[in-house]
Amino acid sequence: MAFVTANWNPLGDAFYRKIELYEMGWNLKDGLRDCLVAAAPYGGPIALLKAHNRRSPSARPQLEIFSSSGLPLASFPWKSGVVKQLGWTVSDDLLCVQEDGTLLVYDLLGGFKRHFSMGNEVSQSQVLETKIFHSPYGTGVAILTGALRFTLATNIDDIKLRRLPEVPGLQGAPSCWAVLTQDRQSKVLVANGSHLFVLDNTACTPVTPPGLSPQASSIVHMCVSFSYKYLALLTDSGHVWMGTSNLKFVLLFFSCRCRRPKSQQPSAVVMWDGLLLVVGECKETIQYHLDDDSILVPELDGVRIISGTHHELLQEVPGACEEIFKIASMAPGALLLEAHKEYEKESQKADEYLREIKEQSLLSEAVRQCVEAAGHEHEPETQKTLLRAASFGKCFLSNFPPEQFVGMCRDLRVLNAVRDYTVGIPLSHTQFKQMTIQVLIDRLVYRKLYPLAIEVCRYLKTPEYQGVSRVLKHWACYKVAHWQKEESDEVIAKAVSVKLADAAGISYSEIATKAYESGRTELAIKLLEFEPRSGEQVPLLLKMKKSPLALSKAIESGDTDLVYTVVMYLKNELNRGDFFMMLRNQPVALSLYKQFCKHQEQDTLKDLFNQDDDHEELGNFYVKASYKEQRLEARIGHLQSAVDEYYKAKNEFSAKTTEDEMRLLRFQRKLEEEKGEQLVGFSLHDTMTTLLSVGLHKHAEQLYKDFRVPDKRFWWLRLKALAEKEDWEELEKFSKSKKSPIGYLPFVEVCIKHHNKYEARKYVSKVTLEQKVKAHLAVGDVEGAAEAAIERRNESEIGTVLSRCSATTDHLLVERLNRAKATVAKK
């Protein structure tokens, strides 16, 4: 604790410190000299590739990937083209940009993922320089070609190439350039001598930074801050200009007396051979001497310095740490820390410090400062000292919320675990909060650090589906792809299921997919047995060409849509014979397919019936097909086929019915030819009705006899037809032709319906006694109705007649009916 400020250096009103993160574990013979180096932000991995030896093209360089502590993660010989640039994507994939414009993507363990090209123009003119940057859309790539034109892609996962406008007056490679991201749009800032240009999609715009010295004849280096808010320029006269990235405001203009820097990074940090210079907003500087070749990696809250032997972090001392540890500080946090030290010594000075803090009502602020400062310290002992001081101060507060203290303790435990040399992710607390716990878990999973990832999830009580279950799924996918070949599929599947038994929301189909992609089909099938959702099982089984099993699983699920999906897939994949044979073994699928064919594929339905020798259904098929035919011959042909099938099915009733329909069609066609009546397609009922209505009674009677039409049905049809024509004479003859099977009351009713009481009275006498009352009342003969009702001695009918009598004109009849009603009632 006594040496916390030993590495602090003042710069204006602020302090800067250089913290050693790791002593690098790699063993680089020549350090970082002649290497392409790319380090991912947020403490990510480091990639190294020895520069191509053009004198010995056959020599293959080695591409190596290390953790931030220098421990090897992957190594493989580079067998592709000349690499111009290495970089890391936002998801920690390694991006290799070749001279021919091809980009290759590897995971951080060296596994090849994919490749793509930046277009023909880049390929033909070759890559001169390239920048890999992070935009709001993902990881982007900007390329300067040999034709001195810029090509830009803002998201390598959704490649949309943009060719930017030409820079005026550019005869050779620009002295420097950088990518700016402003208002969700990526632009290129180019320096051509002392002139600056901003290139966007449509235009090349010259710009002039405010406050830039006229002494500068050329801008030789530029760099954008990690947040893309600020920009630093270095001129050939050794001046540093720093301002906002939109070039509207200047923050600093300073001479550092260096003309040929090796590189320049955000936060006004300039590095050249053997010297690192930090420039602040004041006129002062901090100088650090470097022993080895180094690279600078910009971070959210500082700059990482990586050399062949060490890994360090250069940052501005956070405000809370400065308040507490600054010499002679009287800040509440500093006093609380001193109070705790004296308390551990059992000194009464502890009470004096506490009283001083309480008198100013700053004890809550003191606790907050100690907690915050603990988060910014990298040494666990310093963290513990600050947290103990905060805990000591909390004892004297009754209402201090515990969330900040507890949250910081949890965060630091996780950060210390991932900062460990064997893990090698040197995150600061600021970076951790910006990254989020989900991204950190992803990074641990990508490194195959599954036990640590699970412990972090459990310790932070991450929801299971976002934490432990997700990690276990990744573990299982990796294991099934890399399990020992001598282990049986059943043993592996059982081991995976036991490990995942208590995990919620695990999708075994994803694990099975990984097994299948690794060439272990039987293992994939075993794993799918643990998948409870058939909708997840079936697609993979189809992909694995396990069609019978996929169909069985779909049927077991009871999901008809899923069954239809499998059946349609099989229909397209198998030949017709094999397809039908498979359906015959699955009645449910066959039934559903027949339903589909009824609406969509009639010919296929016919083939199914033929294959099954289902003559009954074939007969039905031909009958339905006949209705769709316009030509009479074709329709009769279908019906004849139906008759043949019905006879084969020994269904004589359907065969006879169909034969009758054929005879009716022939009769209709003959009548149409003879009489001109359009009857083809009419039903028997409609045909007879039409014939009777147009006076073709003989033809109607022929149908009546030939088709064994019931007497009652024929009489009704003829009765209605004659009444409609008001052919009363023919109606009377018809009534006398023979005894009516429907009685004579209908004759009375149709005459009344057509307002002809005269004709109706002719049939009243023929009506049976049971219908006499209705018939007399229908023609208005109340007395006749009364006689019939009294004769039948029916109380209900007497009452009906009474309701139709008038009290004034029919009083005698009323009296008679009442006497008859009374008599009937007595009996």
Beta strands, then each sheet from edge to edge (+ up, - down):
strand 1: 8-11
strand 2: 14-23
strand 3: 35-39
strand 4: 46-50
strand 5: 62-66
strand 6: 72-77
strand 7: 83-88
strand 8: 94-98
strand 9: 102-106
strand 10: 112-117
strand 11: 127-135
strand 12: 138-145
strand 13: 150-153
strand 14: 162-163
strand 15: 176-182
strand 16: 185-192
strand 17: 195-199
strand 18: 204-207
strand 19: 219-224
strand 20: 230-235
strand 21: 239-244
strand 22: 250-255
strand 23: 263-265
strand 24: 269-272
strand 25: 275-279
strand 26: 285-289
strand 27: 294-299
strand 28: 302-307
strand 29: 310-316
sheet 1: 1+ 2- 29+ 28- 27+
sheet 2: 3+ 4- 5+ 6-
sheet 3: 7+ 8- 9+ 10-
sheet 4: 11+ 12- 13+ 14-
sheet 5: 15+ 16- 17+ 18-
sheet 6: 19+ 20- 21+ 22-
sheet 7: 23+ 24- 25+ 26-
end
